[in-house]
Amino acid sequence: MSGPRIVLVRTKDSANVGAAARAMRNFGLDDLWLVAPRCRIDERARALASHAEDLLETAKVVDDLEAALTSVRLVAGTSARPRRAPSYRVATPREAAPRLGDDTAVLFGPEDHGLANEELTRCQLHLVIPTAGFSSLNLAQAVLVVAYEARQARSVQGEAPEATGASAVPGRGGRTGEAPASRDQLERFYAQLEDVLLHIGYTDPPRAPSVMRMLRAVFDRADLSAHELSALRGLVSQVRWAADQPPERLPGARSTD
């Protein structure tokens, strides 16, 4: 397990990108992604990277968050802002660390505002770094804390995740023994589901975001396998088809004879 993908979203200061790469190198992480960065990899970034310049050269730069989450199963988002919805799982980096394997990603928002609500909605886990009343960590400092805890969890041999308080953190699809659904597969399902719920009148555009946040939490907690997700997508497709049929064409319709 090489550890989580580090995803910096709309970063403003190149020095923070360099310092984040340095933190990653110290704790054995090498998968850096930059989503719509507002800075370039310049000399300030390279100076702050200090022996991690190669991570800057190999960093993947993408235009949107969806591209950065390709092939990822679990996404954790860092934020100091509390979430009012009780369905969001909140954990410290130490509690989450046993789950932050090489099929996961940790998102870090821009320096000025942090991750937006719609970006946090894409996350199955809300990471909060405990502080002493003042919660304004520098971006690279936050990366350092998460990378350290992930490294510590990997160095502990033979310790069950439950022993570190991670029992409240999403699992790894081992419940069924099948391959877990990836994030891009789940996001396609959520887009399909929202489209059908609007089509059948279950919700409307103003209320759809809150409805989808609730349903995302339900399905994310289920830790679906790829096979289970395929079955759900088939069900949603059938609902869409049935909604467009006259009653007499539905297989379950009773004869009026």
N, C-alpha and C positions, 0 to 999 in steps of 0.2 A: 504494500500500500504506500503510494508516494504522497498521499495527502490531497487536500482539496485544491480545486482550481480557484485562483484569486482573481476576482472580477472587479475592476475599478470603473465606476460609472460616472461619466461626464467630469472627469478630474480636471481641475483648473490649473494647478501648479505643477510644473514638470519636476520640481524638487521632490514633491511628494511621491511621484511615480518612481524616481530613483531610490528614495529612502524605503519605499515599500518593497522594491526589488531586493534591496540589501537585507531587509528583515526576512524575506522569503529564503534567501540564500543561507542565512544563519540557521534556519530550521528545516532545511531540506526540501523546500517547495520550489517548483520550477515551471508551473503552468500559469502564466500571467496573461490576462485578457484586459483590453481597454475598450470600453464601450463609449462611442462618440466623445472621445477626449477633447477638451478645450485647450489643450496644450500640445506641444511637440516634444519628442525625445531630443533634448538639446544637451549642451555641455553641463548645465546645472544638474540635469537628471543623471548624467554619467558620473559627475563628481560625487553626488550623494549615493550612487549605487555602490561604489567602493567594492570592487571584486565581484560584482554581480552585473557588470555591464552586458554580459552575454544574455541575461534574462531580458534586458531592454531590447536587444536585437531580435530575439525570438518571440517577443510579446505579440499576441494576435490583436490586431486593431479591427473592430467591427462597428457597423453603424447602429445596431440595435441590440437590445438585450436578448431577444430570441436567438440570434446567431451565436451569442456567447454561451447559451445554455444547451447547445446541441450535444447529445449523448450523455448529458448529466441526469442523474436520478433524483438527487436531493439538493435543494437550494436553500441556503440560509442567508438571511439578510440582516445586516448590522444596523441598528438604529437606537438612539437614546430616547426616542419618542415612544410613549406608551401607546398600545393599541387598545381601543375600547372594546372591540369584539372579543368575547371570551373564547372563541374557537381558535384563536391564534396561539400556537405553542411558543412559549418564551423560555429561553434557557441561557445560562452563562456559557462563554466559550469552553469552560472546563466541563460542564455537563454535556455539551454537544460534541466535544472533541472525539470520543470513541466512534462516532458515526461519520466523521468527516474523512471519508476515504477518497480514493482516486476517481470515484464516480459521483463526486459531489462538487458543489461550488459555493463560495462565500462571496456575497456582494457587499461592496463598500460604496456609499454614495458620494456625491461631490462635497467639497469642503464647506460650501456656503449653506446648503439646505439639507444635505443627506439624501437618502433614497426617497423618491416620491411614493405616495400611497399605492399607485398602480404597480410600481416595481416591487414593493413589499408584498402585494397581493400574489405575486408570482412565487413567493417564498413559502416553504412549508415550515420554516423555523425562523423565529425572530431572536437574534442574538443580542443580548444586552451585556455590556462589560460593566461589572459592579464598580462604582466609584464612590468617593466620600462626599456626596452631596453636589459636586460640580462635575457635570457629565459633558465635557467638551474636549474630547481627545483629538489630537492631530490624526489625520488619516493614516499616516505611516505607523503611528503608535498603535492604532487599532489593528492594523495588519499584523504588527509585531505580536500583540497579545494573542490573537487567534492562531498565528503560526506557531507560537511557543506551546500553546495548549494542545494543538494537533500533534506536535512533535512529542510532547510528554506522553500523550495517549498511545502513540505508536511504539514508544520505548518500553511501555509496561507489558511484560510478557505474561500470558496466562491469566489475565484479569478480565472477568466478564464485564461487559458494558454496564450491567445493572449495578455493579459494585461501585461505579463512579457517579451514580445518580443520573444516568442517561436513560432510565426506563421510560421517561416521558417524551423521549425524542423518537421521531419516526424510525422504523426499522429498516431492514435491508431486503425485504421481499422473501425472507427465509420462511415465512409463515406457510407458504404453499410449496416451497422447494423449486419454484419455477423462476425464470428470469424476470426481474422486476421491470415495470414499465418505466421508460425514460421520461425526462421532463418534456422533451419535444413531442413525444407521443401523447402525453397528458395534456399539453397545451392545445394540440389539435382536437383532442376530445372535448376540452372545455369550450373551444370556439364552436364546435359542432353542437354541443349541448345548448349553449346560449342562443344560437340561431334557431334551434327547434323550440325552445321555451318561448321565444318571442313569436315564432310562427303560430304556435297553438294558443297564444294568449295567456300562458301561465304567468308571464310578467310583461312589463312594458319597458321601453328604453330608459326612462328616469330611474326605475327601481331595479333594473337588471344588474348593475354593479354590486349592489348589496346582496341580491339573491345569489349571484355567482360567487361572491366571497364566502357565503355560507356553504354552498355546495362544494366549492373547492376544498374547504376545510374537511367536509365529510369524506370526500373521496381520497384526499391526501392522507387522512388518518387510517384509511383502509389499507394503505400500502399495497396497491394493486399490482398484480403480475401483468406482463404483457398480454398473456392469454385472457385474463379476466377483463382487461381494458378492451380488447378486441370484441369480446362478447357484449360489453356495454355499448360500444359504438354501433354494433349491429342492432341492438335494441333501440337506440336513438334514431337510427336510420329508418327502422320499421315504424316508429311513432310518426316520423315526418311523412312517410308514405301513406300511412293510415289516415292522417289528418286531411289529406287531399283527396280521399276517396268518398264516393257516395256511400251511405250506410249499407246498401244492398251488396256492395262489392267486398265488404269486409268479411274475412273468413269466419269470424265469430258471430256474424249477424244471424238472428233467428228467422226462419221462414215465416212469412205472414199468411201462408195458405191455411 
